[in-house]
Amino acid sequence: MKKPPKGTPAVSTPISREGPSIDIRSVALVILAVSLAFVYLFVQFRGFSISAAMDQAQISREIAKGNGYTTQYIRPLAIWQLEHAGKPIPSHHFPEFLQSPLHPLVNAFPLKLVQTDWKLTPLDIVYIGDRMIAGVSILFFLLAVIVWYFVGATLFDKKTALIGCTALILTDMMWQFSLSGLPQMLMLFLFGCTTWLTLRAIECRDLGTSTLLHIFACSLVFGLLTLAHVVGFWIFLGWLIFVPFYFRRRSLNTLVAILGFVLVVGPWLARNHYICGNPLGLAGYEMITPPGSAETEYMRTLVGPPLFSASAMFKRFGTALNYQVGHIFDFLGMNAMALMFFASLLHRFKLSNAASFRPILLLMWFGAFLGMGVFGVTENISPNQFHILFVPLFLFYGLSFLMVLWTRLEIHNPKFKSAFIALLLLLCALPLIGTLLSGPDRAIQWPPYVPPFIAILGDWFEENEAICSDMPWAVAWYAQRQSLLLPKTVKQFNRISDYRLLGKSLTGLYLSPLTGNRSLFSEVYKGAYTDWVFLIMRPPEVAGFSLPVFTPLPIDGECILFSDRNRWSRRN
């Protein structure tokens, strides 16, 4: 190969056209994606382990039943919210006004397809509902890869897009989110669509044609993104800030963007206000409480949410931002190529699309960064972790920057370049390789979930009865019974049961390792469950309690069921 003359400027994406054709590589990529999808769904998958995933799943099943957007998981704070707003508390089909609606709506149809298998049997290690929802999430991930390929090809070129999408498929965290039951893969697909539409709008602006149609369509998809999770609004806000500064007819473009967003999100806010008197439902309280404390703290109270404290909120916000900065590599799926995006900020890209889009990308990522600070993010795989949505774009920019550095080494042998790219992909795939080699350590998500033994509660309690639990999301999902989150105090429990606030008395109390395995003094005696010590301790003291009959349940008696009578001995 002829050596280029000295002083030739490096271009932004110098990935050569040499080597195997893109068609062959595309086929190999499809085979890789399908193979990994099969392995993760049928070998690695052990069922859901995140409460929000089970909560959204049981809402999906209620929709599939024709019960509308209702829930079998009842929070004491939701009861208070209805009472405070002067709304009736229904005995059946309790309205849901915490979880965002799009993901449950999407999963209702695949759950309907397996309606005959909704009931768990003792032989079902992994619930069919778990696997169906995970399968749909994997499908959205694969569709998202296709969309992101076109985004990468528009920003840079087809080779960069193909290599970036390969790195995306080799990112273990993408597959872990696909199996989690959370809406992140649906959001990844929608975010890819907004990015592609924004790039189309930029092209229209450069050609001097109208951008209104693409701006409007993009805002509609941002509305769907927000209906999948409220943090989508913060990403939209970052995008909206850039619109008037970049596109001509700034006032009209901004107005069209806001109009499209409101058309999608507005009906949901109006519905919440009509049902519970608050457009945000219960979601707004998440902004003024410690992250991850919903099911252990304020959602359990029947006397109202915690008071707003500006100092506590700003302290929580600062802590969350610091945590994100310290764990950014983990939040990006430990993908070294994606992390190089931050180094690429020092490079001036010459391709117009790449240069024009980078400020929008930074604004959207910063919006998500602030949104996660407001709502809190504490784990890599969690409902509020949305750095994962930006991994594809970070990959494209990071890869392009690394290839610029490669050309400056002036190594012109294509085999060395191929080896360098293979090394980059290997670094991206290391967590995935570790996951596949280690394999799942258990067949189920124990502790604390044993789906077949939770499902048996559906045999012991009738459909018109209600159960209280420290894991009501799992009881609602696996046992298909209305389940109340364990109230803050026994007095609140008795009020809900004796006054039949749910239209029925509470006839069962199911406690699991979520309470039993907590530190005895710091988290039980002096913590969130101080009023329930007499039932959490072993053996429990049931004298004077309204549910005096109890039995330990598998595994190893770590779960215990209290009831109004012996229900477990009367069935074969």
Residue pairs with C-beta under 8 A, 6 or more apart in sequence:
1 412
1 414
3 410
3 412
10 404
10 407
10 408
11 350
11 404
11 407
12 156
12 347
12 349
12 350
12 351
12 354
12 400
12 404
13 156
13 157
13 159
13 160
13 351
13 354
13 400
13 403
13 404
14 403
14 404
14 406
14 407
15 157
15 159
15 160
15 163
15 403
16 159
16 414
16 417
17 159
18 414
19 414
19 418
22 158
22 159
22 162
25 162
26 162
29 162
29 165
29 166
29 169
32 166
32 169
33 142
33 145
33 169
36 169
36 175
36 432
37 138
37 142
39 436
40 138
40 175
40 178
40 179
41 131
41 134
41 135
41 138
41 179
43 439
43 440
44 175
44 179
44 435
44 436
44 439
44 440
45 126
45 130
45 131
45 134
45 179
46 126
46 440
46 442
46 443
46 444
46 445
47 125
47 126
47 127
47 130
47 444
47 445
47 449
47 451
48 54
48 57
48 130
48 180
48 181
48 445
48 449
48 477
49 180
49 445
49 449
50 180
50 181
50 182
50 381
50 382
50 383
51 295
51 471
51 473
51 474
52 99
52 182
52 383
52 473
53 133
53 180
53 181
53 182
54 181
54 473
54 474
54 476
54 477
54 478
55 71
55 73
55 99
55 473
55 476
55 477
56 99
56 103
56 104
56 107
56 181
56 182
56 183
57 104
57 107
57 111
57 129
57 130
57 133
57 181
57 477
58 71
58 72
58 73
58 473
58 476
58 477
58 480
59 69
59 70
59 71
59 96
59 99
59 104
60 103
60 104
60 105
60 106
60 107
60 108
60 111
60 133
61 108
61 111
61 118
61 129
61 477
61 480
62 68
62 69
62 70
62 71
62 72
62 93
63 69
63 104
63 105
63 108
64 108
64 109
64 111
64 112
64 115
67 93
68 93
69 95
69 96
69 101
69 104
69 105
70 93
70 94
70 95
70 96
71 94
71 95
71 96
71 99
71 476
72 94
72 476
72 480
72 481
72 482
72 483
73 472
73 473
73 475
73 476
73 483
73 485
74 94
74 466
74 472
74 482
74 483
74 484
74 485
74 502
75 98
75 282
75 299
75 300
75 484
75 485
76 299
76 300
76 301
76 302
76 484
76 485
76 487
76 488
76 492
76 496
77 282
77 285
77 298
77 299
77 300
77 301
77 302
77 304
77 305
78 94
78 97
78 98
78 276
78 282
78 299
79 89
79 302
79 496
79 501
79 502
80 301
80 302
80 303
80 304
80 305
81 97
81 276
81 277
81 278
81 281
81 282
82 88
82 89
82 276
83 89
84 277
84 304
85 276
85 277
85 278
86 277
87 275
87 276
87 277
89 501
89 502
89 503
90 503
91 502
91 503
91 504
92 503
94 482
94 502
95 275
95 276
97 272
97 275
97 276
97 278
97 281
97 282
98 281
98 282
98 283
100 183
100 226
100 227
100 228
100 229
100 230
100 283
101 227
101 268
102 183
102 186
102 224
102 227
102 228
103 182
103 183
103 186
103 228
103 229
106 136
106 186
107 132
107 133
107 136
110 132
110 133
110 135
110 136
111 118
111 129
111 132
111 133
113 132
114 128
114 129
114 132
117 128
118 128
118 129
118 480
119 455
119 458
119 480
120 127
120 451
120 452
120 455
120 458
120 478
121 452
121 455
122 452
122 456
123 452
124 451
124 452
124 455
125 443
125 444
125 451
125 452
126 443
126 444
126 451
127 451
127 477
127 478
129 477
130 181
130 451
133 181
134 178
134 179
134 180
134 181
137 177
137 178
137 179
137 180
137 181
137 182
137 185
137 186
138 175
138 178
138 179
138 185
140 178
140 185
140 186
140 188
140 189
141 174
141 175
141 177
141 178
141 185
141 188
141 189
143 189
144 185
144 188
144 189
144 192
144 392
145 165
145 168
145 169
147 189
147 192
147 193
147 196
148 161
148 164
148 165
148 168
148 192
148 195
148 392
149 161
149 162
149 165
150 161
150 196
151 161
151 192
151 195
151 196
151 199
151 392
151 393
151 396
152 160
152 161
152 162
152 164
152 165
152 392
152 396
153 160
153 161
154 196
154 199
154 353
155 161
155 199
155 351
155 353
155 354
155 357
155 396
156 351
156 353
156 354
156 396
156 400
160 396
160 399
160 400
160 403
161 396
163 399
163 421
163 424
163 425
164 337
164 392
164 395
164 396
164 399
165 392
166 425
167 335
167 337
167 338
167 395
167 399
167 424
167 425
167 428
168 174
168 391
168 392
168 395
170 425
170 428
170 429
170 432
171 333
171 335
171 338
171 391
171 428
171 429
171 431
171 432
172 333
172 334
172 429
172 431
172 432
172 434
172 435
173 332
173 333
173 334
173 335
173 380
173 381
173 388
173 391
173 431
174 185
174 188
174 333
174 388
174 391
175 432
175 435
176 380
176 381
176 435
177 184
177 185
177 381
177 388
178 185
180 381
182 381
182 382
182 383
183 228
183 229
184 385
184 386
184 388
184 389
186 228
187 225
187 228
187 229
187 232
187 386
187 389
188 388
188 389
188 392
190 221
190 224
190 225
190 228
190 232
191 225
191 235
191 389
192 392
193 221
194 218
194 221
194 222
194 225
194 239
195 357
195 393
197 214
197 217
197 218
197 221
198 214
198 218
198 239
198 357
198 360
199 353
199 357
200 214
201 211
201 214
201 215
201 218
201 247
202 246
202 353
202 356
202 357
203 353
204 210
204 211
204 214
205 211
205 246
205 247
205 248
206 352
211 247
211 248
211 253
212 249
212 252
212 253
212 256
215 243
215 247
215 253
215 256
215 257
215 260
216 256
216 257
216 259
216 260
217 260
218 239
218 257
218 260
219 236
219 256
219 257
219 258
219 259
219 260
219 261
220 260
220 261
220 263
220 264
222 232
222 235
222 236
222 239
222 260
222 261
222 264
223 236
223 260
223 261
223 262
223 263
223 264
223 265
224 264
225 232
225 235
225 236
226 232
226 233
226 236
226 261
226 264
226 265
227 264
227 265
227 268
229 383
229 384
229 386
230 280
230 283
230 371
230 375
231 368
231 371
231 372
231 375
231 384
231 386
233 265
233 371
234 367
234 368
234 370
234 371
234 374
235 364
235 367
235 368
235 371
235 386
235 389
236 261
236 367
237 367
238 360
238 363
238 364
238 365
238 366
238 367
238 368
239 360
239 363
239 364
239 367
240 254
240 257
240 258
240 261
241 363
242 359
242 360
242 363
243 250
243 253
243 254
243 257
244 250
244 251
244 253
244 254
246 356
246 359
246 360
247 253
269 279
269 280
270 279
272 278
272 279
272 280
272 281
273 279
275 281
276 282
278 284
282 299
285 298
285 305
285 306
286 294
286 375
286 376
287 313
287 374
287 375
288 305
288 306
288 308
288 309
288 312
288 313
289 297
289 298
289 306
289 316
290 297
290 316
290 376
291 316
291 320
291 375
291 376
291 377
291 378
291 384
292 376
292 378
295 485
296 528
297 306
297 528
298 305
298 306
299 485
300 485
300 486
300 487
300 488
300 528
301 487
301 488
301 492
302 487
302 488
302 492
302 495
302 496
303 492
316 376
317 373
317 374
318 373
320 372
320 373
320 374
320 376
320 377
321 369
321 370
321 373
323 377
323 378
324 331
324 369
324 372
324 373
324 377
324 387
327 380
328 339
328 387
329 339
330 380
331 377
331 380
331 385
331 387
331 388
332 338
332 339
332 387
332 388
332 390
332 391
332 394
333 388
333 391
333 431
334 430
334 431
335 391
335 394
335 395
335 428
336 424
336 427
336 428
337 394
337 395
337 398
337 399
337 402
337 424
337 427
337 428
338 391
338 394
338 395
338 398
338 428
339 394
339 398
340 394
340 397
340 398
340 399
340 401
340 402
341 393
341 394
341 395
341 397
341 398
341 401
343 398
343 401
344 397
344 398
344 400
344 401
345 358
345 362
347 401
347 404
348 355
349 355
349 358
349 400
354 397
354 400
358 397
361 390
361 393
361 397
364 390
365 387
365 390
368 386
368 387
368 389
368 390
369 387
371 386
372 384
372 385
372 386
372 387
375 384
376 384
377 384
377 385
379 385
399 424
402 424
406 417
406 420
411 417
444 450
444 451
446 555
447 512
447 513
447 517
447 558
448 471
448 512
448 513
448 514
448 517
448 558
448 559
449 471
449 474
450 554
450 555
450 559
451 474
451 478
453 553
453 554
453 555
453 559
454 474
454 475
454 478
454 479
454 510
455 478
455 479
455 480
456 479
457 467
457 475
457 479
457 481
457 508
457 510
457 561
458 478
458 479
458 480
458 481
459 571
460 508
460 561
460 563
460 567
460 568
460 571
461 467
461 479
461 481
461 507
461 508
461 567
463 480
463 481
464 504
465 481
465 482
465 504
465 507
465 508
466 481
466 482
466 483
466 484
466 502
466 504
466 505
466 506
466 507
466 508
467 475
467 479
467 481
467 482
467 483
467 484
467 506
467 507
467 508
467 509
467 510
468 483
468 484
468 485
468 486
468 487
468 493
468 506
468 508
468 509
468 510
469 475
469 483
469 484
469 485
469 486
469 509
469 510
469 511
469 512
470 485
470 486
470 510
470 511
470 512
470 514
470 515
471 510
471 512
471 514
472 483
472 484
472 485
472 486
473 483
474 512
475 481
475 483
475 510
476 482
476 483
482 502
483 510
484 496
484 502
484 506
486 493
486 509
486 511
486 515
486 529
486 532
487 493
487 496
488 528
488 531
489 531
490 531
490 532
490 545
491 531
493 506
494 546
495 501
496 502
496 506
497 505
497 506
497 546
498 505
498 546
505 564
506 546
506 547
507 547
507 563
507 564
508 547
508 561
508 562
508 563
508 564
508 567
509 535
509 547
509 561
509 562
509 563
510 559
510 560
510 561
510 562
511 535
511 536
511 559
511 560
511 561
511 562
512 558
512 559
513 558
513 559
515 524
515 529
515 532
515 536
516 536
516 538
516 558
516 559
516 560
517 558
518 524
518 527
518 529
518 536
519 527
523 529
524 530
524 532
524 533
524 536
525 533
529 536
534 540
534 541
534 542
534 545
535 541
535 542
535 545
535 560
535 562
540 550
540 560
540 562
542 548
542 549
542 550
542 562
545 562
546 564
547 562
547 563
547 564
548 562
548 564
549 562
549 563
549 564
549 565
549 566
550 560
550 561
550 562
550 563
551 560
551 561
551 566
551 568
552 559
552 560
553 559
553 560
553 561
561 568
